[in-house]
Amino acid sequence: MNTGKVDVLLGLQWGDEGKGKVVDVLTPRYDVVARFQGGPNAGHTLEFEGEKYVLRSIPSGIFQGGKVNIIGNGVVLAPDLFMGEAKELEKSGHPLKQRLRISKKAHLIMPTHRILDRAYEAAKGKNRVGTTGKGIGPTYTDKISRNGLRVGDILCDFDRKYAEHKERHMKMLAALGWTDFEGFEDTEKLWMEGIEYMKEFEFVDSEHVINHLLRDGKNILCEGAQGTMLDVDFGSYPFVTSSNTICAGACTGLGIGPNKVGNVYGIMKAYCTRVGAGPFPTELFDETGKKIRDLGHEYGAVTGRERRCGWIDLVQLRYSVMVDGVTELIMMKSDVLDTFETIKACVAYELPDGTQTQDFPYEIDDVKPIYKEFRGWKKDMTHCRSAAEFPQEFREYVAFLEEYLETKIGIISIGPDREQTIIL
């Protein structure tokens, strides 16, 4: 019996590392691409052949013919948003219904989950997390409290189950004193249309499908959303998402044994960004931060929100490499730093008591980054087509990152297009 391995691809920072493009570059090596957690608050932007696509819930392998794409049980799915995303892709000639399978055990984001999301954020006042308001947190809360509505429920007495869940949510909203239900009826109508549309897809027990594919010797790539520092257990809690974004999430989000995990590809930017509230030790509030944002087009793929920008944080990255078991690094947006005289990398934190550490601490609110400086390469790298064309200063930067993180960098991206991807 041939029992293969799954490879896992995930973000190592606070999300938005460019996972979508990398999955699209890597998918020719794989037969199956499976999404294992997260919801439509995370967008993967892909650009090729002059077209730009933003994927929210659908795996990035959807553009490759002949691939099986699976939305796993760890994902939370909004039927109306899924329908909109899927129809856009179908319009551009991608036959989704042939290529996509949806886990029966994936949980559904209800219209009332979105209202609960807004109500909970409002109740937190100045301590709000900065949620996208897409209902992700309340859906995972229902899942953990054993009150969830799942994809498989669509096939069995769905109207009754939906009504019961909606009534429970309405009681919760009344207890919170929430009165803003503007547009709810239209949203609910569209949501129900999404439910009908989803019935056109194949619902599967994805844990069986994945493991049978492994036994058949198929190559599988597991795709995560958000980033390691948004993990509900190991991220910068409470400013995190509601799922396990780390490598272990691939096991629980798809039904794969840990002994089935092969390579773990960790994606990082050549600098660092974060969206929403929460601590960010290397954040830049000056012109340099603004310049990185403008050059990197650092605005949310789904929300359009400005991303907070800063230098690369190697203390944080080494922590991510450790908890994810990363075997190979992939560095994105290296070209964004092309015009800087000096590049900085955080190599340690100074703690409030004056001591220094290279271990990521429990609290990072009041740490001060200690930087190592590098000479900028001052060369437009977007036209490079091999590592041999990289400037010496950039090679020195890459070599230092590999040494500090004790992990090789296998792919470097120098632009948004498929062609601007250098495999080392």
JOBEL-V20985 format. One record per residue. OMEGA is omega in whole degrees, 0 to 359 (NA if undefined). NEAR is the number of other ideal C-beta (glycine too) atoms within 8 Angstrom. D_LAST is the distance of its C-alpha to the last C-alpha in whole Angstrom. Layout:
OMEGA&NEAR&D_LAST / OMEGA&NEAR&D_LAST
This chain:
180&3&33 / 177&6&30 / 183&6&29 / 179&12&25 / 170&8&23 / 170&16&22 / 183&14&18 / 179&14&19 / 182&13&17 / 179&18&19 / 184&15&19 / 183&16&20 / 181&18&22 / 181&14&25 / 177&13&24 / 183&13&23 / 181&12&19 / 184&11&18 / 184&15&18 / 180&12&19 / 183&16&17 / 178&15&14 / 181&16&17 / 178&14&17 / 184&9&14 / 189&11&14 / 177&14&17 / 180&5&17 / 190&6&16 / 176&13&19 / 187&8&23 / 171&15&24 / 185&17&23 / 177&17&25 / 190&17&26 / 179&13&28 / 175&13&29 / 181&15&30 / 185&16&32 / 173&15&33 / 181&12&32 / 180&11&28 / 173&11&27 / 180&14&24 / 178&12&23 / 177&13&21 / 172&10&22 / 180&9&21 / 176&3&24 / 181&3&26 / 179&7&27 / 181&6&26 / 172&11&27 / 179&10&27 / 181&14&27 / 182&13&29 / 186&13&30 / 180&15&29 / 185&14&25 / 178&15&23 / 186&15&22 / 183&15&26 / 183&10&24 / 179&9&23 / 175&3&26 / 179&3&27 / 171&13&25 / 177&10&28 / 185&15&27 / 169&18&29 / 189&16&31 / 182&16&31 / 180&12&34 / 181&13&33 / 169&16&32 / 193&14&35 / 175&15&36 / 186&15&39 / 181&13&40 / 179&11&41 / 177&12&38 / 180&15&36 / 180&13&38 / 180&8&38 / 183&13&34 / 181&12&34 / 176&9&37 / 180&9&35 / 179&12&32 / 180&10&35 / 181&6&36 / 170&8&33 / 180&5&33 / 185&9&31 / 187&7&33 / 187&12&33 / 176&8&36 / 191&5&34 / 191&10&31 / 173&15&32 / 182&13&33 / 179&15&35 / 175&16&36 / 185&13&39 / 174&11&39 / 183&15&37 / 182&15&39 / 173&15&41 / 180&14&41 / 176&14&44 / 180&10&46 / 175&11&48 / 181&14&45 / 178&13&44 / 176&14&47 / 179&13&47 / 180&15&43 / 181&11&45 / 179&11&48 / 180&11&46 / 180&11&44 / 181&9&48 / 181&7&49 / 179&9&47 / 183&6&48 / 179&4&46 / 182&5&44 / 186&10&42 / 185&12&39 / 180&8&37 / 177&12&37 / 179&7&36 / 182&8&40 / 175&13&38 / 184&15&40 / 183&18&37 / 179&11&39 / 178&11&42 / 177&17&41 / 176&12&39 / 177&9&42 / 179&13&44 / 184&11&42 / 180&6&42 / 176&6&46 / 178&5&46 / 189&7&48 / 173&9&45 / 188&10&45 / 180&10&42 / 180&14&41 / 179&9&43 / 177&11&46 / 185&11&46 / 189&7&48 / 174&6&51 / 189&6&53 / 185&10&51 / 179&6&53 / 181&7&55 / 180&10&52 / 182&10&51 / 180&8&54 / 179&8&55 / 180&13&51 / 180&10&52 / 179&8&55 / 179&9&54 / 181&13&52 / 177&9&54 / 178&8&56 / 180&9&54 / 177&12&53 / 179&8&57 / 178&6&57 / 182&9&54 / 184&5&57 / 183&10&54 / 185&4&56 / 178&6&53 / 183&6&53 / 177&4&53 / 185&6&51 / 183&9&51 / 179&6&53 / 179&7&51 / 181&11&47 / 179&9&49 / 179&8&50 / 179&10&47 / 179&13&45 / 174&9&48 / 177&10&47 / 177&14&43 / 179&11&44 / 180&7&46 / 180&12&43 / 181&13&41 / 178&7&43 / 180&5&42 / 179&10&39 / 174&7&39 / 186&11&39 / 165&11&38 / 193&8&38 / 179&18&34 / 177&12&34 / 181&9&35 / 182&11&33 / 183&17&30 / 174&10&31 / 178&8&33 / 177&12&30 / 179&15&28 / 179&10&31 / 177&7&30 / 179&6&27 / 177&10&25 / 186&9&21 / 174&15&22 / 179&17&20 / 187&15&22 / 178&15&22 / 174&16&23 / 184&12&25 / 183&12&25 / 185&14&24 / 184&16&24 / 173&14&27 / 178&12&29 / 185&15&29 / 178&10&33 / 191&7&33 / 179&6&30 / 183&13&30 / 183&10&32 / 6&7&35 / 182&4&37 / 186&11&35 / 172&13&33 / 188&13&33 / 181&9&35 / 177&14&32 / 182&12&30 / 182&18&27 / 184&12&25 / 180&12&23 / 178&8&27 / 177&15&28 / 179&15&26 / 182&11&29 / 183&9&32 / 179&14&31 / 181&17&30 / 181&11&32 / 175&14&30 / 181&5&30 / 180&7&28 / 179&4&28 / 181&11&26 / 179&14&23 / 179&7&20 / 174&8&16 / 180&13&17 / 179&16&14 / 183&16&15 / 177&15&15 / 170&14&16 / 176&14&16 / 174&11&16 / 182&13&20 / 176&14&22 / 172&15&25 / 179&13&27 / 178&12&30 / 184&9&34 / 177&6&36 / 184&11&35 / 183&7&33 / 190&10&30 / 186&14&30 / 182&11&28 / 179&10&30 / 181&10&31 / 186&4&34 / 180&6&34 / 179&5&33 / 178&8&29 / 179&13&29 / 181&9&31 / 177&9&28 / 181&15&25 / 183&12&27 / 181&8&28 / 182&8&25 / 183&12&23 / 187&5&26 / 176&11&26 / 186&7&29 / 180&10&29 / 181&8&28 / 189&11&31 / 185&8&34 / 182&5&33 / 173&8&33 / 174&6&32 / 174&12&29 / 187&10&30 / 178&14&27 / 178&14&26 / 178&13&24 / 183&14&21 / 186&13&23 / 174&12&21 / 179&16&24 / 183&13&24 / 180&13&20 / 175&13&21 / 180&10&24 / 178&15&22 / 181&14&19 / 186&7&22 / 179&11&25 / 185&14&22 / 185&8&20 / 177&13&17 / 180&7&14 / 180&13&11 / 176&17&11 / 184&14&10 / 183&14&11 / 170&13&13 / 178&10&16 / 183&12&14 / 181&12&16 / 182&11&19 / 186&12&20 / 189&12&19 / 185&6&23 / 177&10&24 / 184&5&25 / 176&8&25 / 179&11&22 / 175&10&23 / 178&14&22 / 184&16&25 / 177&10&25 / 174&10&28 / 167&15&31 / 182&10&34 / 181&11&37 / 180&5&40 / 177&4&42 / 178&5&40 / 180&6&38 / 177&8&34 / 171&9&32 / 176&8&28 / 182&6&29 / 187&7&29 / 179&9&33 / 178&2&35 / 176&6&36 / 183&10&34 / 188&5&37 / 177&7&38 / 176&12&35 / 179&7&34 / 173&13&30 / 190&9&30 / 164&9&27 / 183&7&25 / 178&7&24 / 173&12&22 / 176&9&22 / 183&12&21 / 172&13&19 / 178&9&21 / 177&7&19 / 183&6&19 / 186&14&15 / 180&9&16 / 178&6&16 / 179&10&13 / 174&6&11 / 180&6&8 / 181&8&7 / 181&4&10 / 180&8&12 / 176&13&11 / 184&9&15 / 182&7&15 / 179&11&17 / 178&12&14 / 179&9&12 / 177&10&15 / 180&13&15 / 182&12&11 / 179&8&12 / 180&11&16 / 180&14&15 / 181&12&13 / 183&7&16 / 184&10&18 / 178&11&17 / 182&7&16 / 182&11&13 / 173&7&10 / 186&13&8 / 181&9&5 / 176&13&6 / 179&13&8 / 183&16&11 / 179&11&13 / 186&8&16 / 187&6&18 / 176&7&17 / 184&9&15 / 184&6&14 / 182&11&13 / 183&11&10 / 176&13&6 / 186&5&4 / NA&8&0
